[in-house]
Amino acid sequence: MEGDPMNTKVMIFDVDGTLYQTEKVAVPAFLTAFDQLKEKGLYQGDSPTEDKIISCFGMTIPELWETLLPDASMDVRDQANELVAHAEISLMEQGKGELYPGVKETLQQLRDQGVKLYTASNGEQRYVETVAETTGIAPLFTKLFSAGEYKTKKKEDLVKLVLEHAGTQNAIMVGDRKSDITAGRANNLFTVGCDFGFAGQNELVEADVVIQRFPDLLSKVK
């Protein structure tokens, strides 16, 4: 880890399980998509369980469908991805999604302190943009980065692109999965693990600090 977390002017955030309570829209969206795949004759068998769906949060899109549809063709996976995206966006536009408590207020305080805010999500750009727009946090971010937009295979590559855009190496990476911490460490960043998202046991052990509530982030950067 390099840089000074108390004087950083750039913070990079994962989205699912860090800012956004993903399961509120993703679980019903995936279940709807699998029902539609069955109706189309493109999938037989049981739909994935809620736990199985949640275990995929944080994966890249190819990794996710390799896990949920391991025997399906790329065409079927692409169709499934479109069905999920459509269902998720519809649910978000209906106001079904929620940020974690204190996220919007905390981001506003960081922005007011002069910190530039970025996302680094393994999701698709339209998903990240819809999350930000429907929850009212879009204006707080300097730029929304996603693997879907930049076709990155690993989160560390996406974080590197964020740093290049920000023009600094003094930044903080905030996320709830091991991949977030690994991406931060690979880029020599101070890392904050969010232990209220989807991390499994010991997934955040390499984070520089771990927080139990999103607003606790403020005490780490003042």
C-alpha positions in Angstrom: 0.0 0.0 0.0 1.2 3.5 -0.9 -0.3 6.9 -0.5 -1.8 8.7 2.4 -5.4 7.8 3.2 -5.9 10.9 5.2 -5.0 13.2 2.4 -6.4 11.4 -0.6 -8.4 13.3 -3.2 -9.6 10.2 -5.1 -11.9 7.4 -4.0 -12.9 4.4 -6.1 -16.0 2.4 -5.3 -17.3 -1.0 -6.2 -21.0 -0.8 -6.7 -22.8 -4.0 -5.8 -22.6 -4.8 -2.1 -20.7 -1.6 -1.4 -23.0 1.2 -2.5 -26.0 -0.7 -3.6 -28.2 -3.4 -2.1 -28.0 -5.5 -5.2 -30.1 -8.4 -4.1 -33.2 -6.3 -4.0 -33.3 -6.1 -7.8 -30.8 -8.7 -9.0 -32.4 -11.8 -7.4 -35.9 -11.2 -8.8 -34.4 -10.2 -12.1 -32.4 -13.4 -12.5 -35.3 -15.5 -11.5 -37.5 -13.8 -14.0 -34.8 -14.2 -16.7 -34.6 -18.0 -16.0 -38.3 -18.3 -16.3 -38.2 -16.6 -19.6 -35.4 -18.8 -20.8 -37.5 -21.9 -19.9 -40.5 -20.4 -21.8 -38.2 -20.0 -24.9 -37.0 -23.5 -24.6 -33.4 -22.3 -24.0 -33.1 -23.8 -20.5 -34.2 -26.9 -18.7 -33.9 -27.6 -15.1 -34.2 -25.7 -11.8 -33.5 -22.0 -11.6 -30.5 -21.0 -9.5 -31.1 -20.5 -5.8 -31.0 -17.1 -4.2 -27.7 -18.0 -2.6 -26.2 -19.1 -5.9 -27.2 -15.9 -7.5 -25.8 -13.8 -4.7 -22.5 -15.8 -4.8 -22.0 -14.4 -8.4 -22.2 -10.8 -7.4 -18.9 -9.1 -8.1 -18.0 -11.5 -10.9 -17.4 -10.2 -14.5 -20.2 -10.9 -16.9 -18.4 -13.9 -18.6 -17.6 -15.4 -15.2 -21.2 -15.0 -14.0 -22.7 -16.9 -16.9 -20.0 -19.5 -16.9 -21.1 -20.2 -13.3 -24.9 -20.0 -13.9 -25.1 -21.4 -17.4 -22.0 -23.6 -17.7 -23.4 -25.8 -20.5 -25.1 -23.0 -22.5 -23.9 -21.6 -25.8 -22.6 -18.0 -26.0 -25.8 -17.0 -27.8 -28.0 -18.3 -24.9 -25.7 -16.6 -22.4 -26.1 -13.3 -24.3 -29.8 -13.7 -24.4 -29.9 -14.4 -20.7 -27.7 -11.4 -20.0 -30.1 -9.2 -21.9 -33.1 -10.6 -20.1 -31.5 -9.9 -16.7 -30.4 -6.4 -17.7 -33.9 -5.5 -18.9 -35.5 -6.9 -15.7 -33.0 -5.1 -13.4 -33.4 -1.8 -15.1 -37.2 -2.1 -15.0 -37.1 -2.8 -11.3 -34.7 0.1 -10.6 -36.9 2.5 -12.6 -39.8 1.3 -10.5 -37.8 2.4 -7.4 -37.2 -1.2 -6.1 -33.5 -0.7 -5.6 -31.8 0.8 -2.5 -28.5 2.2 -1.5 -27.0 1.0 1.8 -27.9 3.3 4.8 -25.8 6.5 4.8 -24.3 6.0 1.3 -25.7 9.2 -0.4 -25.0 11.4 2.6 -21.4 10.1 3.0 -20.7 10.5 -0.7 -22.0 14.0 -0.5 -19.7 14.8 2.4 -16.7 13.4 0.6 -17.5 15.4 -2.5 -17.9 18.5 -0.4 -14.4 17.9 1.0 -13.0 17.9 -2.5 -12.7 14.2 -3.0 -13.2 13.0 -6.6 -15.5 9.9 -6.7 -15.3 7.1 -9.2 -16.9 3.7 -9.6 -15.1 0.5 -10.7 -17.7 -2.1 -11.2 -17.5 -5.5 -13.0 -21.1 -4.9 -14.2 -22.4 -3.4 -17.4 -22.3 0.4 -18.0 -26.1 0.7 -18.4 -26.5 -1.1 -15.1 -24.1 1.1 -13.2 -25.5 4.3 -14.8 -29.1 3.2 -13.9 -28.1 2.5 -10.3 -26.5 5.9 -10.0 -29.3 7.8 -11.7 -32.3 6.1 -10.0 -30.7 6.6 -6.5 -29.7 10.2 -7.1 -25.9 9.7 -6.7 -24.9 10.2 -10.3 -24.0 13.9 -9.9 -21.6 13.1 -7.1 -19.3 11.0 -9.3 -16.6 12.4 -11.5 -16.9 9.3 -13.8 -18.6 5.9 -13.8 -16.2 3.1 -14.8 -17.4 -0.4 -15.5 -15.9 -3.6 -17.0 -18.8 -3.7 -19.4 -17.7 -0.4 -20.9 -14.0 -1.0 -21.0 -14.0 -4.7 -21.6 -11.6 -5.4 -18.8 -11.2 -9.0 -17.6 -9.8 -8.2 -14.2 -10.8 -5.4 -11.8 -7.2 -4.4 -11.3 -7.1 -3.4 -14.9 -10.3 -1.3 -14.5 -8.9 0.4 -11.4 -5.7 1.2 -13.4 -7.8 3.0 -16.0 -9.6 5.0 -13.3 -6.2 6.1 -11.9 -5.0 7.1 -15.3 -8.1 9.2 -15.8 -7.7 10.7 -12.3 -4.1 11.4 -12.9 -2.9 10.2 -9.5 -1.8 7.1 -7.6 -2.9 8.5 -4.3 -6.4 6.9 -4.1 -8.5 4.6 -1.9 -10.2 1.5 -3.2 -13.5 0.6 -1.4 -15.3 -2.7 -1.9 -16.9 -5.7 -0.4 -15.3 -8.6 -2.2 -11.8 -10.0 -2.3 -11.5 -8.9 -6.0 -11.9 -5.3 -4.9 -9.1 -5.6 -2.3 -6.9 -7.5 -4.7 -7.5 -4.8 -7.4 -6.6 -2.0 -4.9 -3.4 -3.8 -3.7 -2.3 -4.6 -7.3 -2.4 -0.8 -7.9 -0.7 0.0 -4.6 -3.8 1.7 -3.1 -5.1 1.9 0.4 -8.0 -0.5 0.6 -11.2 -0.4 2.6 -13.3 -3.6 3.0 -17.0 -3.3 3.4 -18.2 -6.0 5.8 -21.9 -5.4 5.1 -22.0 -6.6 1.5 -21.5 -10.0 0.0 -18.1 -11.0 1.3 -17.6 -14.5 2.5 -15.6 -15.4 5.6 -12.0 -14.2 5.5 -12.6 -12.5 2.2 -11.5 -9.1 3.4 -8.5 -10.1 5.5 -6.1 -8.3 3.2 -7.9 -5.0 3.4 -6.0 -2.2 5.2 -9.2 -1.4 7.2 -12.6 -3.0 7.4 -15.8 -1.0 8.0 -19.2 -2.3 9.3 -21.2 0.7 8.1 -20.7 2.9 5.1 -20.6 6.2 7.0 -17.6 4.8 9.0 -15.6 5.6 5.8 -15.5 9.3 6.8 -13.3 8.6 9.8 -10.8 6.8 7.6 -10.1 9.7 5.3 -10.5 12.9 7.3 
